Amino acid sequence: MDKTRQPNNIGFLRLVFASGVILTHAHEQWGQAPAGRDLLQTMTGNGLTVAALCVDAFFLISGYLIVQSMRHSRDIGSYFAKRVLRIYPGFLVAFLLSALLVPLLYGLAPDLGQIWRIAILQRPEPFAIGATVVEPNSPMWTISYEFRCYVLVALLAAFGQLERRTMLLKATAIVFALFCFCNIPAVYWRVEQFRFFPLVDMTLGAPYPALRFLSAFGLGGCAYLYRAELEALTGRFAAVAGALALAALFYRPIAQPAAMLAGGLLLYWVVFRANFGLLQRINDRFDISYGTYLYGYPLGIVWSFAALPFPTYVVATLLSAWTMGALSWMLIERPAQRWKSRLAGKPPALPA
């Protein structure tokens, strides 16, 4: 599908997914929400959260856009520069604000020794308040996996493999099959707890989330490479795929894989074929979704000190996260975006 023909529902959906992550964490942070469970956990009873599905959707969309970005970059260097400028500036400021200010809310001095973690896109380290462990910014942990996927795309392009779409589809199928295998209950608990040696873990990440995010990113990348074939995807077929994904949510071993594969087909149709009308303009060129994702959790901590009723707490957290997302875009990300455009040689058609 040519970029000029794509409806731009991506920005709106990104903001929806970032807000979904905030809603899930709101149940944990407020501390008195019904059973501490979000809507999906309550509905299925299997522990899968709205936030998990929202993050997977981010990676599905990101896979499509990043492969597109690599194919439209002048060279590997300009591609990497664009990716660094998109991820690091907003992450840097959000990390510093989270690591320095959140401990102050609890009367603790900030730990400046952990600033080095910014370089490898790690979230601020948790700290203890009595028997309670406080995460300054829990959702930040996914950003390092996002960047690892960027590096993989660059390596594939450098070795001339990004044009071999059949090979990439087969490789993605293998990774996805491994992810499905790791969701078998007896296997999941072993793999989820397993960690490589520190240097390997820092480079590749933990096995389970690495397989999870690489599966979603790979499926998104394959969607771009096979975008001409996906033109035949109808709304009826997409609805059936979505219904299958919804039914699978009630059986945990297949819930997340089905959401990626079948739900991914529905997501693709919604992103590129559905007409959202005026909603398409929300978060279109003024992209606050990244900042919303980065600031939602620490703002949830701030509002938890206000002793608000749960609905008011959720609204306050969302509104303040959207506001910080807007400030992050205007003051940090958009200036960096201008450099991205210069490196690309022309303005990007979609925010990536």
C-alpha positions as CSV (number, residue, x, y, z in Angstrom):
1,M,0.0,0.0,0.0
2,D,1.5,3.3,-1.0
3,K,2.0,5.9,1.8
4,T,-0.1,8.4,-0.1
5,R,-3.1,6.2,0.0
6,Q,-3.0,5.3,3.7
7,P,-5.7,6.6,6.0
8,N,-3.9,7.9,9.0
9,N,-5.6,6.2,11.9
10,I,-2.2,5.4,13.4
11,G,-1.9,8.5,15.6
12,F,-5.3,8.2,17.1
13,L,-4.8,4.5,17.8
14,R,-1.4,5.1,19.4
15,L,-3.0,7.6,21.8
16,V,-5.7,5.0,22.6
17,F,-3.1,2.3,23.3
18,A,-1.0,4.7,25.5
19,S,-4.1,5.6,27.4
20,G,-5.0,1.9,27.8
21,V,-1.6,1.3,29.5
22,I,-2.4,4.1,31.9
23,L,-5.8,2.7,32.7
24,T,-4.3,-0.7,33.6
25,H,-1.7,0.8,35.9
26,A,-4.3,3.1,37.5
27,H,-5.9,0.0,39.2
28,E,-2.5,-0.9,40.7
29,Q,-1.5,2.6,41.7
30,W,-4.7,3.9,43.2
31,G,-4.6,0.8,45.5
32,Q,-8.3,0.4,46.1
33,A,-9.8,-0.3,42.7
34,P,-12.0,-3.5,42.5
35,A,-9.7,-6.4,43.2
36,G,-6.8,-4.4,41.8
37,R,-7.7,-5.7,38.3
38,D,-8.4,-4.0,35.1
39,L,-11.4,-4.7,32.9
40,L,-9.8,-7.5,30.9
41,Q,-8.5,-9.2,34.0
42,T,-11.9,-9.0,35.5
43,M,-13.6,-10.3,32.3
44,T,-11.2,-13.3,31.7
45,G,-9.8,-14.0,35.1
46,N,-6.5,-15.2,33.6
47,G,-4.2,-12.3,34.4
48,L,-3.9,-10.8,30.9
49,T,-4.2,-7.0,31.1
50,V,-5.3,-4.3,28.7
51,A,-1.9,-2.8,29.0
52,A,-0.2,-6.0,27.7
53,L,-2.5,-6.0,24.6
54,C,-1.9,-2.3,24.0
55,V,1.8,-2.7,24.1
56,D,1.6,-5.6,21.7
57,A,-0.4,-3.4,19.4
58,F,2.3,-0.7,19.6
59,F,4.8,-3.2,18.4
60,L,2.6,-4.4,15.6
61,I,2.2,-0.9,14.3
62,S,5.9,-0.1,15.0
63,G,7.0,-3.1,12.9
64,Y,5.1,-1.8,9.9
65,L,6.4,1.8,10.3
66,I,10.0,0.9,11.0
67,V,10.4,-1.4,8.1
68,Q,8.8,1.3,6.0
69,S,11.3,3.9,7.5
70,M,14.3,1.7,6.7
71,R,13.1,1.2,3.1
72,H,12.7,5.0,2.7
73,S,16.0,6.0,4.4
74,R,19.0,7.1,2.3
75,D,21.3,4.7,4.2
76,I,21.8,2.8,7.5
77,G,23.3,5.9,9.1
78,S,20.4,8.2,8.4
79,Y,18.0,5.4,9.5
80,F,19.8,5.0,12.8
81,A,19.9,8.8,13.4
82,K,16.2,9.1,12.8
83,R,15.5,6.2,15.3
84,V,17.8,7.6,17.9
85,L,16.2,11.1,17.6
86,R,12.7,9.6,17.9
87,I,13.4,7.5,21.0
88,Y,16.1,9.1,23.1
89,P,15.2,12.8,23.6
90,G,11.8,12.1,25.1
91,F,13.1,9.1,27.0
92,L,16.0,11.1,28.5
93,V,13.8,13.8,29.9
94,A,11.1,11.4,31.2
95,F,13.7,9.2,32.8
96,L,15.3,12.2,34.6
97,L,12.0,13.5,35.9
98,S,10.9,10.1,37.1
99,A,14.2,9.1,38.7
100,L,14.7,12.5,40.4
101,L,11.2,13.6,41.4
102,V,9.3,10.4,42.3
103,P,11.7,9.6,45.2
104,L,11.2,13.1,46.6
105,L,7.4,12.4,46.9
106,Y,8.4,9.7,49.5
107,G,11.0,11.9,51.2
108,L,14.0,10.2,49.7
109,A,17.0,11.7,48.0
110,P,17.3,10.8,44.2
111,D,19.8,8.1,43.3
112,L,22.0,9.9,40.7
113,G,24.1,6.7,40.3
114,Q,21.6,5.1,38.0
115,I,21.7,7.8,35.3
116,W,23.8,5.5,33.2
117,R,20.7,3.4,32.5
118,I,19.5,6.0,30.1
119,A,22.2,4.9,27.6
120,I,20.7,1.4,27.4
121,L,17.1,2.6,27.6
122,Q,16.4,1.0,31.0
123,R,13.6,2.3,33.3
124,P,14.7,4.0,36.6
125,E,15.5,1.5,39.3
126,P,12.8,0.8,41.9
127,F,13.3,1.7,45.5
128,A,11.8,0.4,48.8
129,I,9.5,2.3,51.2
130,G,9.4,-0.1,54.1
131,A,8.0,-3.4,52.7
132,T,6.7,-1.7,49.5
133,V,8.7,-1.5,46.3
134,V,8.0,1.6,44.3
135,E,8.6,1.7,40.5
136,P,9.3,5.3,39.4
137,N,8.2,4.5,35.8
138,S,7.3,0.9,35.2
139,P,6.2,1.1,31.5
140,M,9.6,2.4,30.4
141,W,11.0,-1.1,30.3
142,T,9.5,-1.8,26.9
143,I,11.4,1.0,25.1
144,S,14.7,-1.0,25.1
145,Y,13.0,-3.9,23.3
146,E,11.6,-1.4,20.8
147,F,15.1,-0.2,20.1
148,R,16.5,-3.7,19.8
149,C,13.9,-4.3,17.0
150,Y,15.2,-1.1,15.3
151,V,18.8,-2.6,15.4
152,L,17.6,-5.9,14.0
153,V,16.0,-4.1,11.0
154,A,19.2,-2.2,10.4
155,L,21.2,-5.4,10.5
156,L,18.8,-7.1,8.0
157,A,19.1,-4.1,5.7
158,A,22.9,-4.0,6.0
159,F,23.1,-7.7,4.9
160,G,20.6,-7.3,2.1
161,Q,18.0,-9.4,3.8
162,L,15.2,-6.9,4.1
163,E,14.2,-7.4,0.5
164,R,13.7,-11.2,1.0
165,R,10.2,-11.1,2.3
166,T,9.5,-14.8,2.1
167,M,12.6,-15.6,4.2
168,L,11.5,-12.9,6.7
169,L,8.0,-14.3,6.9
170,K,9.3,-17.7,7.6
171,A,11.7,-16.4,10.3
172,T,8.8,-14.5,11.9
173,A,6.7,-17.6,11.8
174,I,9.5,-19.5,13.7
175,V,9.8,-16.8,16.3
176,F,6.0,-16.7,16.7
177,A,5.9,-20.5,17.1
178,L,8.5,-20.3,19.8
179,F,6.5,-17.6,21.5
180,C,3.4,-19.8,21.3
181,F,5.3,-22.7,22.8
182,C,6.5,-20.5,25.7
183,N,2.9,-19.7,26.6
184,I,2.2,-23.4,27.5
185,P,1.8,-23.1,31.3
186,A,4.5,-25.7,32.2
187,V,7.0,-23.9,29.9
188,Y,5.9,-20.3,30.7
189,W,6.9,-20.3,34.3
190,R,10.4,-21.6,33.5
191,V,11.0,-19.2,30.5
192,E,9.5,-16.1,32.1
193,Q,11.8,-16.4,35.1
194,F,14.9,-17.3,33.1
195,R,17.7,-14.6,32.7
196,F,20.9,-14.7,30.6
197,F,24.2,-13.6,32.0
198,P,24.2,-9.8,32.7
199,L,26.0,-8.8,29.5
200,V,23.8,-11.0,27.3
201,D,20.7,-9.9,29.1
202,M,21.6,-6.3,28.6
203,T,22.1,-6.9,24.9
204,L,19.2,-9.2,24.0
205,G,16.9,-8.7,26.9
206,A,15.0,-11.5,28.8
207,P,13.9,-14.5,26.6
208,Y,10.1,-14.3,27.1
209,P,9.6,-10.6,26.4
210,A,12.2,-10.7,23.6
211,L,10.2,-13.4,21.9
212,R,6.9,-11.6,22.6
213,F,7.9,-8.3,21.2
214,L,9.9,-9.7,18.3
215,S,6.9,-11.7,17.3
216,A,4.6,-8.7,17.3
217,F,7.2,-6.4,15.6
218,G,8.0,-9.1,13.0
219,L,4.3,-9.6,12.2
220,G,4.0,-5.8,11.7
221,G,7.1,-5.8,9.5
222,C,5.7,-8.6,7.4
223,A,2.4,-6.7,7.0
224,Y,4.4,-3.9,5.4
225,L,6.3,-6.3,3.1
226,Y,3.1,-8.0,2.1
227,R,0.9,-4.8,2.1
228,A,-0.1,-5.4,-1.6
229,E,-1.6,-8.8,-0.7
230,L,-3.3,-7.4,2.4
231,E,-5.2,-5.0,0.2
232,A,-7.6,-8.0,-0.3
233,L,-8.5,-8.0,3.4
234,T,-12.2,-7.2,3.8
235,G,-14.0,-5.7,6.7
236,R,-15.9,-8.9,7.2
237,F,-12.8,-11.1,7.3
238,A,-11.2,-8.6,9.7
239,A,-14.3,-8.8,12.0
240,V,-14.1,-12.6,12.0
241,A,-10.4,-12.5,12.9
242,G,-11.2,-10.0,15.7
243,A,-14.0,-12.3,17.0
244,L,-11.6,-15.2,17.1
245,A,-9.0,-13.1,19.0
246,L,-11.7,-12.0,21.5
247,A,-12.8,-15.6,22.1
248,A,-9.2,-16.7,22.6
249,L,-8.7,-14.1,25.4
250,F,-10.5,-16.5,27.8
251,Y,-7.8,-19.2,27.4
252,R,-4.5,-17.8,28.6
253,P,-2.1,-20.1,26.7
254,I,-3.4,-18.8,23.3
255,A,-4.7,-15.4,24.3
256,Q,-1.7,-13.3,23.5
257,P,-0.6,-15.2,20.4
258,A,-4.2,-15.0,19.0
259,A,-4.4,-11.3,19.8
260,M,-1.2,-10.7,17.9
261,L,-2.1,-12.8,14.8
262,A,-5.9,-12.7,14.5
263,G,-6.2,-9.4,16.3
264,G,-3.3,-8.0,14.2
265,L,-5.4,-8.6,11.1
266,L,-8.2,-6.6,12.6
267,L,-5.8,-3.9,13.7
268,Y,-4.3,-3.7,10.2
269,W,-7.8,-3.2,8.7
270,V,-8.7,-0.6,11.3
271,V,-5.5,1.3,10.8
272,F,-5.4,1.4,7.0
273,R,-9.0,0.8,5.8
274,A,-11.4,2.1,8.4
275,N,-12.7,5.6,8.1
276,F,-12.6,7.3,11.5
277,G,-13.7,10.7,10.1
278,L,-12.7,13.5,12.4
279,L,-11.1,11.1,14.8
280,Q,-8.3,10.6,12.3
281,R,-7.2,14.1,13.1
282,I,-6.6,13.3,16.8
283,N,-2.9,12.8,17.5
284,D,-2.2,12.9,13.7
285,R,0.6,15.3,13.2
286,F,0.7,16.6,16.8
287,D,1.8,13.2,18.3
288,I,1.4,13.1,22.1
289,S,1.2,9.3,22.4
290,Y,4.9,8.7,23.2
291,G,4.9,11.4,25.9
292,T,1.6,10.1,27.2
293,Y,3.1,6.6,27.5
294,L,6.3,7.9,29.2
295,Y,4.5,10.1,31.8
296,G,1.3,8.2,32.6
297,Y,2.9,6.1,35.3
298,P,4.8,8.7,37.4
299,L,1.7,11.0,37.1
300,G,-0.4,8.2,38.5
301,I,2.0,8.1,41.5
302,V,1.6,11.9,42.0
303,W,-2.2,11.7,41.9
304,S,-2.3,8.7,44.3
305,F,-1.2,11.2,47.0
306,A,-4.4,13.2,46.5
307,A,-6.8,10.6,47.9
308,L,-9.2,11.1,45.0
309,P,-12.2,8.8,44.2
310,F,-11.1,6.2,41.6
311,P,-13.0,7.7,38.6
312,T,-11.6,11.2,39.4
313,Y,-8.1,9.7,39.9
314,V,-8.3,8.1,36.4
315,V,-9.5,11.2,34.7
316,A,-6.8,13.4,36.5
317,T,-4.1,10.9,35.5
318,L,-5.2,10.7,31.9
319,L,-5.6,14.5,31.4
320,S,-2.3,15.3,33.0
321,A,-0.6,12.5,31.0
322,W,-2.0,13.9,27.7
323,T,-0.8,17.4,28.8
324,M,2.7,16.2,29.5
325,G,2.6,14.3,26.2
326,A,1.7,17.5,24.4
327,L,4.6,19.4,26.2
328,S,7.0,16.6,25.4
329,W,6.0,16.8,21.7
330,M,6.2,20.6,21.5
331,L,9.4,21.1,23.5
332,I,11.4,17.9,22.9
333,E,10.1,15.5,20.3
334,R,9.0,17.9,17.5
335,P,12.4,19.8,17.5
336,A,14.1,16.4,17.2
337,Q,11.6,15.4,14.5
338,R,12.8,18.3,12.4
339,W,16.2,16.8,12.4
340,K,14.7,13.5,11.5
341,S,13.1,15.1,8.4
342,R,16.4,16.6,7.3
343,L,18.1,13.3,7.6
344,A,15.3,11.6,5.6
345,G,15.6,14.2,2.9
346,K,11.8,14.9,3.1
347,P,9.1,15.1,5.7
348,P,7.8,11.7,6.7
349,A,4.3,10.9,5.7
350,L,3.5,9.3,9.0
351,P,4.9,9.8,12.5
352,A,7.1,6.8,13.3
